[in-house]
């Protein structure tokens, strides 16, 4: 059941990102200011919890002619994953996809990025089948600092419970 749901989700994300590529044939993502709003996050980063030593690393790149932002991260205990974000000009919204090597998969079907602040939301299911709303925020704190938070809501966004808060520090070139 999980594999089937994962397959449908992956197909939906691929179709959405394929539409971005088709759109960019006439309107290049590299020239679209909305598609460039998350570029502040591109680079190589050390990741830590506030006040802690580095516990993970991340490389954020642009892909598909700058239509997609891709994060490849590697954490402790051989935990690693990939996050993919892209701007959908049809809905004027950002979309995202999270997957890791432990079988966690989340789709973020709505997002906004403005002025160095990104926020993505998307539903998932809890252990008992209940609907959970996930929210990721990626906020530029300065030239070499970014904060990422992940919150969950079981009441459709009325209240949020923090899952983690991470600080990204740009690695020296």
C-alpha positions as CSV (number, residue, x, y, z in Angstrom):
1,X,0.0,0.0,0.0
2,X,2.8,2.5,0.9
3,X,4.7,1.6,-2.3
4,X,1.6,2.1,-4.4
5,X,0.9,5.5,-2.7
6,X,4.5,6.5,-3.1
7,X,4.4,5.6,-6.8
8,X,1.3,7.7,-7.4
9,X,2.9,10.6,-5.5
10,X,6.1,10.3,-7.4
11,X,4.2,10.3,-10.7
12,X,2.3,13.4,-9.7
13,X,5.5,15.2,-8.8
14,X,7.2,14.2,-12.1
15,X,4.2,15.4,-14.1
16,X,4.2,18.7,-12.2
17,X,7.9,19.2,-12.8
18,X,7.6,18.1,-16.5
19,X,5.0,20.9,-16.9
20,X,7.7,23.3,-15.6
21,X,10.1,22.1,-18.3
22,X,7.4,22.4,-21.0
23,X,6.6,25.9,-19.8
24,X,10.2,26.9,-19.8
25,X,10.6,26.1,-23.5
26,X,9.1,29.5,-24.2
27,X,9.8,31.2,-20.9
28,X,13.2,30.2,-19.5
29,X,13.2,29.6,-15.7
30,X,16.6,31.4,-15.5
31,X,14.8,34.6,-16.7
32,X,11.7,34.2,-14.5
33,X,12.1,36.2,-11.3
34,X,9.6,34.0,-9.5
35,X,11.7,30.9,-10.3
36,X,14.8,32.6,-8.9
37,X,13.4,33.4,-5.5
38,X,15.0,30.4,-3.7
39,X,18.5,30.9,-5.2
40,X,19.7,32.3,-1.9
41,X,19.8,28.7,-0.6
42,X,22.0,27.4,-3.5
43,X,25.5,26.3,-2.3
44,X,27.3,24.0,0.1
45,X,26.2,24.1,3.8
46,X,27.1,22.8,7.2
47,X,23.9,22.0,9.2
48,X,23.5,22.0,13.0
49,X,20.8,22.4,15.6
50,X,21.0,25.9,17.3
51,X,24.0,26.0,19.6
52,X,25.3,22.5,18.5
53,X,28.2,21.3,16.4
54,X,27.7,20.4,12.8
55,X,25.6,17.2,12.5
56,X,24.9,17.2,8.7
57,X,25.9,18.7,5.4
58,X,23.9,19.8,2.4
59,X,24.5,20.7,-1.2
60,X,21.8,22.7,-2.9
61,X,22.0,23.0,-6.7
62,X,19.8,24.1,-9.6
63,X,18.7,21.5,-12.1
64,X,16.6,21.3,-15.3
65,X,17.8,24.6,-16.8
66,X,17.4,26.3,-13.4
67,X,13.7,25.3,-13.1
68,X,14.3,23.1,-10.0
69,X,16.1,23.6,-6.7
70,X,17.6,20.3,-5.5
71,X,18.9,19.7,-2.0
72,X,21.0,16.6,-1.3
73,X,21.7,16.2,2.4
74,X,23.6,13.8,4.6
75,X,23.0,13.5,8.3
76,X,24.1,11.4,11.2
77,X,23.9,7.6,11.3
78,X,23.8,7.2,7.5
79,X,20.6,9.2,7.2
80,X,20.4,11.0,3.9
81,X,17.8,12.4,1.5
82,X,16.8,14.7,-1.3
83,X,14.4,17.6,-1.4
84,X,13.2,19.1,-4.7
85,X,11.4,22.4,-5.1
86,X,10.1,24.1,-8.2
87,X,8.0,27.1,-9.1
88,X,4.7,26.3,-10.9
89,X,3.9,29.3,-13.1
90,X,0.3,28.0,-13.8
91,X,-0.7,28.1,-10.1
92,X,1.8,30.8,-9.2
93,X,2.9,28.6,-6.3
94,X,6.0,26.6,-5.3
95,X,5.8,22.8,-5.0
96,X,8.2,20.5,-3.2
97,X,9.0,16.8,-2.6
98,X,11.0,15.3,0.3
99,X,12.3,11.8,0.4
100,X,15.0,10.0,2.5
101,X,16.7,6.6,2.7
102,X,14.4,5.6,5.6
103,X,11.2,5.6,3.5
104,X,9.9,9.0,4.5
105,X,8.2,10.8,1.6
106,X,6.3,14.1,1.7
107,X,4.8,16.2,-1.0
108,X,4.4,19.9,-0.5
109,X,1.6,21.0,-2.8
110,X,1.6,24.7,-2.0
111,X,4.4,27.1,-1.3
112,X,5.4,30.8,-1.4
113,X,8.9,32.3,-1.6
114,X,9.4,36.1,-1.1
115,X,12.1,38.2,0.2
116,X,14.4,35.5,1.5
117,X,11.6,33.5,3.2
118,X,10.2,30.3,1.8
119,X,7.2,28.4,3.2
120,X,5.9,25.1,1.9
121,X,2.8,23.1,3.1
122,X,1.5,19.7,2.3
123,X,-0.6,16.9,3.8
124,X,0.4,13.5,5.0
125,X,-1.1,10.7,7.1
126,X,-0.3,10.0,10.7
127,X,0.2,6.6,12.3
128,X,-3.6,6.1,12.7
129,X,-4.5,7.4,9.3
130,X,-5.3,10.9,10.5
131,X,-4.5,13.9,8.2
132,X,-1.3,15.8,9.2
133,X,-0.3,19.1,7.7
134,X,3.4,19.6,7.3
135,X,5.1,23.0,7.0
136,X,8.7,23.7,6.0
137,X,10.2,27.1,6.3
138,X,13.6,28.1,4.8
139,X,14.6,31.6,5.9
140,X,17.6,33.6,4.9
141,X,19.2,35.0,8.1
142,X,22.2,36.6,6.5
143,X,24.7,36.2,3.7
144,X,26.0,32.9,5.0
145,X,23.1,31.7,7.2
146,X,19.8,30.0,6.6
147,X,17.3,28.5,9.0
148,X,15.1,25.6,8.2
149,X,12.2,24.6,10.4
150,X,9.6,21.7,10.1
151,X,6.3,21.9,11.9
152,X,3.3,19.6,11.9
153,X,-0.4,20.3,12.6
154,X,-3.1,17.8,13.3
155,X,-5.9,20.5,13.3
156,X,-5.5,21.8,9.7
157,X,-3.1,24.5,10.6
158,X,-4.8,26.0,13.7
159,X,-1.8,25.0,15.9
160,X,1.6,23.8,15.0
161,X,4.1,21.5,16.8
162,X,7.8,22.0,16.0
163,X,9.6,18.9,14.6
164,X,13.0,20.5,14.2
165,X,14.9,23.7,13.7
166,X,18.2,23.6,11.8
167,X,20.8,26.3,11.0
168,X,22.7,26.2,7.7
169,X,26.1,27.9,7.6
170,X,27.6,28.4,4.2
171,X,30.9,26.4,3.8
172,X,34.0,28.4,2.7
173,X,34.9,28.1,-0.9
